[in-house]
Amino acid sequence: MEFSVADSFKDRVTLAITGASGAQYGLRLLECLVAANCQVLVMVSRAAQVVIATETDEALPGAAKEQEVWLTERFSAAAGQIRVFGREQWMAPVASGSGAPSKMVVCPCSTSTLSSIANGASNNLIERAADVALKERRQLILVPREAPYSEIHLEHMLKLTRMGVVVIPASPGFYNRPQSVEDMIDFVVARILNQLQIEQNLMPRWGEDSLS
């Protein structure tokens, strides 16, 4: 029996990073998924590339293949563990229900992407991948970062929540008494990993350890 590269990893997750503020959330999530031995199928929007350059010191290349090499080296991933796809790479596994992983996260999720997903648009691969997750009744997690939310944003989130989508606003808690920006990022990433049922040690679940 022949096995694919994906068989050597614990899980497979689709991760889309879009152009909302909070690129650090997506990059940290990718780092944690790699550390958890997941294969990650990544898409980075053009706007997200601008945000990454603005909000971080990272210099992410423009082309998908170059991004794949860069991210693999940046997060010390195994060969084939990170796969990156361009916005119109329609033969990518994430474009079809027969090839896409059962879990997808859009982190951060711009309100433009939120709108496109809520209305069934498939104008690029990120939107198509989310549409696949919806039609196949698979896990889809959206991490919006906007303030304040308009009625349109809230209507889209309600509509998607009723479809089974999990919406996790990038709103860090403070009961764990964060000491740094990194702690606040890890709070949100930990919530995402918990939803994905992927083991994490970024922060204890409520009641596991004293919060004093």
LINQUI-V680218 format. One record per helix or strand. SS is the DSSP state (H for helix, E for strand). FROM is the first residue (numbers start at 1). LEN is the number of residues. If there is no record, write none. Layout:
ss = {SS/SS}
from = {FROM/FROM}
len = {LEN/LEN}
This chain:
ss = {H/E/H/E/H/H/E/H/E/H/H/E/H/E/H}
from = {5/11/23/38/46/64/82/93/103/111/125/139/151/166/181}
len = {4/7/13/7/10/11/3/3/7/8/11/6/12/2/16}
